[in-house]
């Protein structure tokens, strides 16, 4: 499992032109011919009407949003996508005016890398249509996902009563998702960076995320300009920083005075660089497991794999926001800026365990059915019930579900799926699929659960002890406990170091920078 930032938005939906039709009332039929006086009166009225029409001011063109007024390259922009200076993908983005007072944003992202012996490729495309006026509403969208993670298309339409979405997947009937509230996204959210520069001030909005269809507050602020050398010439670049409540990773964009975006930094690990279409689509074949692993100075002691078990790691470049004590992880700052992390693993206390269904300590967030988790899908509900039957103890039921996933899913990286029902149907995948299906069935069984992102200790064929990016499960059974369905661990052992939840890109800055300098 390699966490990546949310893809940029893209469009590939055919355009519907809405024509305004002018209708007029038909003239009344006369029973007899009009008199001369009547004809004269009609002629005079017609002349007055024509004169009034001649003197009337021409209709005013609709004012455009600042997102459409801001300078930008015509025809869109291509970028190469780099992970730790290795090229792993490309994306294309554009925003343009359409006939009929509308605007269209286009975003396409391609991610391609070698993972072990397989080549993994993921395609994410989006088209969004807005009203072109200032504050123009989001009117419709199409999100297309292909490759690693599974194929699907989401077609959304915003109406007066909210958002309607149809999900299309190969070999399955089209599915109408539950109606959702109308999104708060406006056309300015399609390019907050250029809007902020044009206005010279902060821009804030609530764009709709194309992967989970939730709105997240996003703020773009102006920062001090920078000088960089482009094509051998030193130029002054404007800089803006965008922060979403979802990813919580600052995204810095650098633009020239004529509106060309030359670079985008996703934290310190990933970077997009402006390139021609030909160059952008020319990719390296990067082996991401080896590139992103955290090499250890020596192997972990055997006690780290025991339950109960414990191990201590001395870490460097671990930001303070990740140093929050939990029931499994304790942090001790050291004088030289490093931090000593104590990892422990133990089963939940017998007297703290509760029967199903268990109330969620986070108010229902960990019981919610989502586009990915799908805990209310009939297939997920039926499978979970067939596994745990009448088992009431939440922890025992959680262990049964985790063990079933371990036994019934083929370990196969490259057969990824982003939705629990797809995982259940294909019954194969890596740690993300194991965790996704386990969490979905736990929630379907009345057990609050969530996916945990972090690293796990492994020694691969090259014999190098290291921490590799991984995903496992946390369940509330009266207290929090972690399980690993990929490795059939009813208690995730102390070789697991957690840094985030639910595939969140917040952990992206750790990739390539986190170091372990000592093992105790």
C-alpha positions as CSV (number, residue, x, y, z in Angstrom):
1,X,0.0,0.0,0.0
2,X,1.5,3.3,-1.1
3,X,-0.5,6.4,-0.1
4,X,-0.7,9.1,-2.7
5,X,-2.4,12.5,-2.9
6,X,-5.9,12.8,-4.1
7,X,-5.8,13.0,-7.9
8,X,-6.3,16.3,-9.7
9,X,-9.7,16.7,-11.4
10,X,-10.3,15.9,-15.0
11,X,-13.1,15.9,-17.7
12,X,-14.1,13.4,-20.3
13,X,-17.8,13.7,-20.5
14,X,-19.6,14.7,-23.7
15,X,-21.1,18.2,-23.6
16,X,-24.8,18.8,-23.6
17,X,-25.8,22.1,-25.2
18,X,-28.9,23.6,-23.7
19,X,-30.6,25.9,-26.2
20,X,-32.9,28.7,-25.0
21,X,-36.1,28.7,-27.1
22,X,-38.0,32.0,-27.6
23,X,-41.7,31.5,-27.8
24,X,-44.4,34.0,-28.7
25,X,-48.2,34.0,-28.4
26,X,-50.1,33.4,-31.7
27,X,-52.1,36.3,-33.1
28,X,-55.9,36.0,-32.6
29,X,-58.0,35.0,-35.6
30,X,-60.4,37.6,-36.8
31,X,-64.0,36.8,-37.9
32,X,-63.9,39.6,-40.5
33,X,-61.3,41.8,-42.2
34,X,-60.0,44.7,-40.1
35,X,-61.2,48.2,-40.8
36,X,-58.9,50.9,-42.3
37,X,-58.8,52.7,-39.0
38,X,-57.8,49.5,-37.3
39,X,-55.1,48.9,-40.0
40,X,-53.8,52.5,-39.5
41,X,-53.7,52.0,-35.7
42,X,-51.8,48.7,-36.0
43,X,-49.3,50.3,-38.4
44,X,-48.6,53.1,-36.0
45,X,-48.2,50.7,-33.1
46,X,-45.8,48.6,-35.1
47,X,-43.7,51.6,-36.0
48,X,-43.5,52.7,-32.4
49,X,-42.5,49.1,-31.4
50,X,-39.8,49.0,-34.0
51,X,-38.4,52.4,-32.9
52,X,-38.4,51.3,-29.3
53,X,-36.5,48.1,-30.3
54,X,-33.9,50.2,-32.2
55,X,-33.3,52.4,-29.2
56,X,-33.1,49.6,-26.7
57,X,-29.6,48.9,-25.3
58,X,-27.9,45.7,-26.5
59,X,-28.1,42.8,-24.1
60,X,-25.2,42.6,-21.7
61,X,-22.8,39.7,-21.8
62,X,-22.9,37.6,-18.6
63,X,-20.1,38.4,-16.1
64,X,-17.5,35.6,-15.8
65,X,-16.1,34.2,-12.6
66,X,-12.5,35.2,-11.6
67,X,-11.6,31.5,-12.2
68,X,-12.3,32.1,-15.9
69,X,-10.9,35.7,-16.1
70,X,-7.5,34.6,-14.7
71,X,-4.7,34.1,-17.3
72,X,-3.8,30.5,-18.1
73,X,-2.3,28.6,-21.1
74,X,-4.8,27.9,-23.8
75,X,-5.5,24.2,-24.4
76,X,-4.6,23.1,-20.8
77,X,-1.5,22.1,-19.0
78,X,0.5,18.9,-18.8
79,X,2.6,17.9,-15.7
80,X,5.0,15.1,-15.0
81,X,4.4,13.6,-11.5
82,X,7.5,12.7,-9.5
83,X,7.8,10.7,-6.3
84,X,11.1,11.2,-4.5
85,X,12.5,12.6,-7.9
86,X,11.4,9.5,-9.8
87,X,8.7,9.9,-12.4
88,X,5.7,7.8,-11.6
89,X,2.9,9.5,-13.6
90,X,1.5,12.6,-15.3
91,X,-1.6,14.7,-15.2
92,X,-3.5,17.1,-17.4
93,X,-5.7,20.0,-16.3
94,X,-7.8,22.7,-18.0
95,X,-10.6,25.1,-17.3
96,X,-12.6,26.8,-20.1
97,X,-15.8,28.6,-20.9
98,X,-18.6,26.8,-22.7
99,X,-21.6,28.1,-24.7
100,X,-24.7,28.8,-22.7
101,X,-23.1,30.5,-19.7
102,X,-21.3,27.4,-18.5
103,X,-17.7,26.4,-17.7
104,X,-15.9,23.0,-17.8
105,X,-13.0,21.8,-15.8
106,X,-10.9,18.9,-17.1
107,X,-8.5,16.8,-15.0
108,X,-6.8,13.5,-15.8
109,X,-4.2,11.7,-13.8
110,X,-2.2,8.6,-14.7
111,X,-0.1,6.8,-12.1
112,X,2.2,3.9,-13.2
113,X,4.9,2.1,-11.2
114,X,6.4,-1.3,-10.6
115,X,5.3,-2.9,-7.3
116,X,7.3,-6.1,-6.7
117,X,7.1,-8.0,-9.9
118,X,4.0,-6.3,-11.2
119,X,3.4,-3.0,-13.0
120,X,0.5,-1.1,-11.4
121,X,-1.4,1.5,-13.4
122,X,-4.2,3.8,-12.2
123,X,-6.2,6.2,-14.3
124,X,-8.4,8.9,-12.8
125,X,-10.4,11.3,-15.0
126,X,-13.0,13.9,-14.1
127,X,-15.1,16.4,-15.9
128,X,-17.1,19.1,-14.0
129,X,-19.6,21.6,-15.5
130,X,-20.4,24.8,-13.7
131,X,-22.3,28.0,-14.1
132,X,-19.7,30.4,-15.5
133,X,-20.8,33.4,-13.5
134,X,-19.2,34.5,-10.2
135,X,-20.0,32.0,-7.5
136,X,-21.4,29.7,-10.3
137,X,-22.8,26.4,-9.0
138,X,-21.5,22.9,-9.8
139,X,-24.0,21.5,-12.2
140,X,-22.8,18.0,-13.1
141,X,-19.7,15.8,-13.1
142,X,-18.3,12.5,-14.3
143,X,-15.6,10.6,-12.5
144,X,-13.9,7.7,-14.4
145,X,-11.5,5.3,-12.7
146,X,-9.7,2.5,-14.4
147,X,-6.9,0.1,-13.7
148,X,-5.5,-0.7,-10.3
149,X,-8.3,-0.2,-7.8
150,X,-11.0,-1.3,-10.2
151,X,-13.1,0.3,-13.0
152,X,-16.1,2.5,-12.3
153,X,-17.8,5.6,-13.6
154,X,-19.7,8.1,-11.4
155,X,-22.2,10.4,-13.2
156,X,-23.5,13.2,-11.0
157,X,-26.2,15.8,-11.6
158,X,-27.1,18.6,-9.2
159,X,-30.8,19.4,-9.0
160,X,-32.9,21.6,-6.8
161,X,-33.5,18.7,-4.4
162,X,-29.8,17.7,-4.1
163,X,-27.1,15.6,-5.8
164,X,-28.1,12.5,-7.8
165,X,-25.3,10.0,-8.7
166,X,-25.3,6.9,-10.9
167,X,-22.5,4.4,-10.5
168,X,-21.5,2.3,-13.4
169,X,-19.3,-0.8,-13.1
170,X,-18.4,-3.4,-15.7
171,X,-20.6,-6.5,-15.6
172,X,-23.0,-5.0,-13.1
173,X,-26.3,-3.0,-13.5
174,X,-26.1,0.7,-13.1
175,X,-26.6,1.7,-9.4
176,X,-28.4,4.9,-8.2
177,X,-26.7,6.0,-5.1
178,X,-28.7,7.5,-2.2
179,X,-29.6,11.1,-2.8
180,X,-27.1,13.5,-1.3
181,X,-27.3,17.2,-0.3
182,X,-26.4,19.6,-3.1
183,X,-22.6,20.3,-3.0
184,X,-21.3,23.7,-2.0
185,X,-18.6,23.7,-4.7
186,X,-18.5,26.7,-7.0
187,X,-16.6,27.4,-10.2
188,X,-13.9,29.3,-8.2
189,X,-13.0,26.0,-6.5
190,X,-12.0,24.6,-9.9
191,X,-8.8,26.8,-9.7
192,X,-8.4,28.4,-6.3
193,X,-4.7,29.1,-7.0
194,X,-5.3,31.5,-9.9
195,X,-8.4,33.1,-8.2
196,X,-6.3,33.9,-5.1
197,X,-3.6,35.5,-7.3
198,X,-6.1,37.5,-9.3
199,X,-7.8,38.9,-6.2
200,X,-4.7,39.2,-4.2
201,X,-6.3,37.5,-1.2
202,X,-7.2,34.2,0.4
203,X,-9.8,32.0,-1.3
204,X,-12.0,29.5,0.6
205,X,-14.5,26.9,-0.7
206,X,-15.9,23.4,-0.2
207,X,-15.1,21.3,-3.3
208,X,-16.6,17.9,-3.7
209,X,-14.0,15.0,-3.5
210,X,-14.3,12.8,-6.5
211,X,-13.4,9.6,-4.7
212,X,-15.9,9.7,-1.8
213,X,-18.3,12.4,-2.9
214,X,-17.9,14.4,0.4
215,X,-17.3,18.1,0.6
216,X,-14.2,19.3,2.3
217,X,-13.2,22.9,3.3
218,X,-10.3,24.0,1.2
219,X,-8.3,27.2,1.7
220,X,-5.8,28.8,-0.6
221,X,-3.5,31.6,0.7
222,X,-0.9,33.8,-0.9
223,X,2.7,33.3,0.1
224,X,6.0,35.2,-0.6
225,X,7.1,35.0,-4.2
226,X,10.2,33.1,-5.1
227,X,12.9,33.4,-7.8
228,X,13.8,30.3,-9.9
229,X,15.8,29.7,-13.0
230,X,13.6,28.6,-15.9
231,X,15.2,27.8,-19.3
232,X,18.4,29.4,-18.0
233,X,16.7,32.7,-17.1
234,X,16.0,33.8,-13.5
235,X,12.3,34.6,-13.1
236,X,10.1,35.7,-10.2
237,X,7.3,33.2,-9.5
238,X,4.1,33.8,-7.5
239,X,3.4,31.2,-4.9
240,X,0.1,30.0,-3.3
241,X,-0.5,27.3,-0.8
242,X,-3.7,25.2,-0.7
243,X,-4.8,23.1,2.3
244,X,-7.8,20.7,2.4
245,X,-9.5,19.5,5.6
246,X,-9.3,16.0,4.1
247,X,-5.7,15.6,3.1
248,X,-4.2,18.2,5.5
249,X,-1.1,18.3,3.3
250,X,0.0,21.8,2.1
251,X,0.0,21.9,-1.7
252,X,2.3,24.7,-3.0
253,X,1.8,26.0,-6.6
254,X,4.3,28.2,-8.4
255,X,3.1,30.4,-11.3
256,X,4.6,32.9,-13.8
257,X,3.2,36.4,-14.3
258,X,1.3,35.3,-17.4
259,X,-0.5,32.5,-15.5
260,X,1.5,29.5,-16.4
261,X,1.8,27.0,-13.5
262,X,5.4,25.6,-13.5
263,X,5.4,23.4,-10.5
264,X,3.2,22.0,-7.8
265,X,4.7,20.5,-4.5
266,X,2.6,18.0,-2.7
267,X,4.4,18.2,0.7
268,X,8.1,17.3,0.4
269,X,7.7,14.0,-1.3
270,X,5.7,14.4,-4.5
271,X,6.1,17.1,-7.1
272,X,4.4,18.0,-10.4
273,X,6.5,19.7,-13.0
274,X,5.2,21.5,-16.1
275,X,6.2,19.6,-19.2
276,X,5.1,19.2,-22.8
277,X,2.6,16.5,-23.5
278,X,5.2,14.2,-25.0
279,X,7.7,14.6,-22.1
280,X,5.0,14.4,-19.5
281,X,3.8,11.0,-20.7
282,X,7.3,9.6,-20.8
283,X,7.6,7.7,-17.5
284,X,10.2,5.9,-15.5
285,X,9.5,2.4,-14.3
286,X,9.9,2.9,-10.6
287,X,9.9,0.0,-8.0
288,X,8.0,1.8,-5.3
289,X,8.4,-0.7,-2.4
290,X,12.2,-0.4,-2.4
291,X,12.0,3.4,-3.1
292,X,9.7,4.2,-0.2
293,X,10.8,1.8,2.5
294,X,12.4,2.9,5.8
295,X,15.7,0.9,6.2
296,X,16.5,-0.1,9.8
297,X,20.0,-0.1,11.3
298,X,19.5,-3.7,12.5
299,X,16.7,-6.3,12.7
300,X,13.9,-6.0,15.3
301,X,14.2,-8.2,18.4
302,X,12.0,-11.4,18.5
303,X,9.9,-9.9,21.3
304,X,8.5,-7.4,18.9
305,X,6.5,-10.2,17.2
306,X,5.1,-11.5,20.5
307,X,1.7,-10.7,22.0
308,X,2.0,-9.1,24.4
309,X,5.1,-7.6,22.9
310,X,7.1,-4.4,22.7
311,X,9.9,-2.7,20.8
312,X,11.5,0.8,20.9
313,X,12.5,2.7,17.8
314,X,14.5,6.0,17.7
315,X,13.1,8.1,14.8
316,X,14.3,11.2,12.9
317,X,12.2,13.6,10.8
318,X,8.9,12.6,12.5
319,X,6.8,15.8,12.7
320,X,5.3,16.8,16.1
321,X,1.7,16.3,14.8
322,X,2.4,12.6,14.5
323,X,3.7,12.3,18.0
324,X,0.4,11.8,19.8
325,X,0.4,9.1,22.5
326,X,-2.1,6.2,22.0
327,X,-2.8,2.9,23.8
328,X,-0.2,1.3,21.5
329,X,2.4,4.1,20.8
330,X,4.2,6.3,23.3
331,X,6.6,9.1,22.3
332,X,9.6,10.5,24.2
333,X,11.4,13.5,22.7
334,X,15.2,13.3,22.7
335,X,17.6,16.3,23.1
336,X,18.9,16.1,19.5
337,X,15.5,16.4,17.9
338,X,14.9,12.7,17.5
339,X,12.1,10.9,19.2
340,X,12.0,7.5,20.9
341,X,8.8,5.6,20.1
342,X,7.7,2.7,22.2
343,X,5.4,0.3,20.3
344,X,3.3,-2.2,22.3
345,X,0.8,-4.9,21.4
346,X,-1.7,-6.6,23.7
347,X,-5.3,-8.0,23.4
348,X,-8.2,-6.0,24.8
349,X,-8.9,-6.5,28.5
350,X,-11.6,-9.2,29.0
351,X,-13.6,-6.9,31.3
352,X,-13.6,-4.1,28.8
353,X,-15.2,-6.0,25.9
354,X,-18.8,-5.3,24.9
355,X,-21.5,-7.2,23.0
356,X,-22.7,-6.2,19.5
357,X,-23.9,-3.8,18.4
358,X,-21.3,-1.4,19.9
359,X,-21.8,2.4,20.1
360,X,-19.2,4.3,18.1
361,X,-17.0,6.5,20.4
362,X,-16.7,8.9,17.4
363,X,-20.4,9.4,17.0
364,X,-21.0,7.0,14.1
365,X,-18.1,7.9,11.8
366,X,-16.7,4.4,12.1
367,X,-20.0,2.7,11.4
368,X,-20.8,4.7,8.3
369,X,-21.3,3.1,4.9
370,X,-19.4,4.9,2.2
371,X,-18.6,4.6,-1.5
372,X,-15.6,2.5,-0.6
373,X,-16.6,0.7,2.6
374,X,-20.2,-0.2,1.4
375,X,-21.2,-1.7,4.8
376,X,-24.9,-1.5,3.9
377,X,-24.5,-3.4,0.6
378,X,-26.6,-6.6,0.7
379,X,-23.7,-8.8,-0.3
380,X,-21.5,-7.4,2.5
381,X,-24.3,-7.8,5.1
382,X,-25.0,-11.3,4.1
383,X,-21.3,-12.4,4.1
384,X,-20.7,-10.9,7.5
385,X,-23.7,-12.6,9.0
386,X,-22.8,-16.0,7.5
387,X,-19.3,-15.7,9.2
388,X,-20.2,-14.5,12.7
389,X,-23.8,-16.0,12.9
390,X,-25.1,-15.3,16.4
391,X,-21.8,-14.3,18.0
392,X,-22.5,-11.5,20.4
393,X,-19.0,-10.6,21.8
394,X,-17.7,-7.8,19.6
395,X,-14.0,-8.8,19.8
396,X,-14.7,-12.5,19.0
397,X,-16.8,-11.4,16.0
398,X,-14.1,-9.1,14.8
399,X,-11.5,-11.8,15.1
400,X,-13.8,-14.2,13.1
401,X,-14.2,-11.6,10.3
402,X,-10.5,-10.9,10.1
403,X,-9.6,-14.6,10.0
404,X,-12.2,-15.2,7.3
405,X,-10.7,-12.5,5.1
406,X,-7.2,-13.9,5.6
407,X,-8.3,-17.4,4.6
408,X,-10.4,-16.5,1.7
409,X,-8.6,-13.7,-0.1
410,X,-5.8,-14.6,-2.5
411,X,-2.6,-12.5,-1.8
412,X,-2.2,-10.7,-5.1
413,X,-0.8,-7.2,-5.5
414,X,-2.0,-5.7,-8.7
415,X,-5.5,-7.1,-8.4
416,X,-6.6,-4.1,-6.4
417,X,-10.1,-2.9,-5.8
418,X,-11.3,0.4,-4.2
419,X,-14.7,-0.9,-3.2
420,X,-15.6,-3.6,-0.6
421,X,-18.1,-5.3,-2.9
422,X,-15.5,-5.6,-5.6
423,X,-13.1,-7.1,-3.1
424,X,-15.7,-9.6,-2.0
425,X,-16.5,-10.6,-5.6
426,X,-12.9,-11.0,-6.8
427,X,-11.5,-12.4,-3.5
428,X,-8.0,-11.3,-4.0
429,X,-5.7,-8.3,-3.4
430,X,-3.1,-6.8,-1.1
431,X,-3.3,-5.3,2.4
432,X,-5.6,-2.5,1.3
433,X,-8.2,-5.0,0.0
434,X,-7.9,-7.2,3.1
435,X,-8.4,-4.2,5.3
436,X,-11.2,-2.7,3.3
437,X,-13.3,-5.8,3.2
438,X,-12.7,-6.5,6.9
439,X,-13.7,-3.0,7.9
440,X,-16.9,-3.2,5.8
441,X,-18.0,-6.5,7.3
442,X,-17.2,-5.2,10.9
443,X,-19.3,-2.1,10.4
444,X,-22.1,-4.3,8.8
445,X,-21.9,-6.4,12.1
446,X,-22.3,-3.4,14.4
447,X,-18.6,-3.1,15.2
448,X,-17.1,0.4,14.7
449,X,-13.9,0.0,12.6
450,X,-11.5,1.9,10.5
451,X,-8.4,1.3,8.3
452,X,-5.0,2.1,9.7
453,X,-2.1,3.4,7.6
454,X,1.5,3.0,8.6
455,X,4.5,0.8,8.3
456,X,5.3,-2.8,9.2
457,X,8.6,-4.6,9.7
458,X,9.7,-7.0,7.0
459,X,12.9,-8.5,5.7
460,X,12.6,-9.0,1.9
461,X,14.7,-11.1,-0.4
462,X,17.6,-8.7,-0.4
463,X,18.0,-9.4,3.4
464,X,17.6,-5.7,4.4
465,X,15.6,-5.1,7.6
466,X,13.1,-2.3,6.8
467,X,9.7,-0.8,7.5
468,X,7.3,-1.0,4.5
469,X,4.1,0.9,4.0
470,X,1.1,-1.1,5.0
471,X,-2.6,-1.0,6.0
472,X,-4.5,-2.9,8.7
473,X,-7.6,-2.6,10.9
474,X,-8.7,-1.0,14.1
475,X,-11.9,-2.0,15.8
476,X,-13.8,-0.6,18.8
477,X,-15.0,-3.6,20.9
478,X,-15.4,-1.7,24.2
479,X,-11.9,-0.3,23.7
480,X,-9.8,0.1,20.6
481,X,-7.8,-2.9,19.3
482,X,-5.8,-3.5,16.1
483,X,-6.0,-6.6,13.9
484,X,-4.1,-7.4,10.7
485,X,-6.1,-9.6,8.3
486,X,-3.3,-9.7,5.7
487,X,-1.1,-11.6,8.1
488,X,-3.8,-13.3,10.2
489,X,-3.0,-11.4,13.4
490,X,-6.0,-11.1,15.8
491,X,-3.8,-8.6,17.6
492,X,-1.5,-6.6,15.3
493,X,2.0,-7.1,16.7
494,X,4.4,-4.4,17.8
495,X,6.1,-4.3,14.4
496,X,3.2,-2.1,13.2
497,X,3.8,1.6,13.5
498,X,0.6,3.6,12.8
499,X,0.6,7.1,11.4
500,X,-2.9,7.7,9.9
501,X,-6.3,6.4,9.0
502,X,-8.4,5.6,6.0
503,X,-5.8,6.0,3.2
504,X,-5.4,9.7,4.1
505,X,-2.8,11.6,2.2
506,X,-1.8,13.4,5.5
507,X,1.0,10.8,5.9
508,X,2.5,11.5,2.5
509,X,5.2,13.9,3.8
510,X,6.7,11.0,5.8
511,X,7.5,9.0,2.7
512,X,11.2,9.4,1.9
513,X,11.9,11.5,4.9
514,X,11.2,9.3,8.0
515,X,14.3,7.6,9.3
516,X,15.0,5.1,12.1
517,X,18.4,5.6,13.6
518,X,18.3,3.0,16.4
519,X,16.4,-0.1,17.5
520,X,16.1,-1.0,21.2
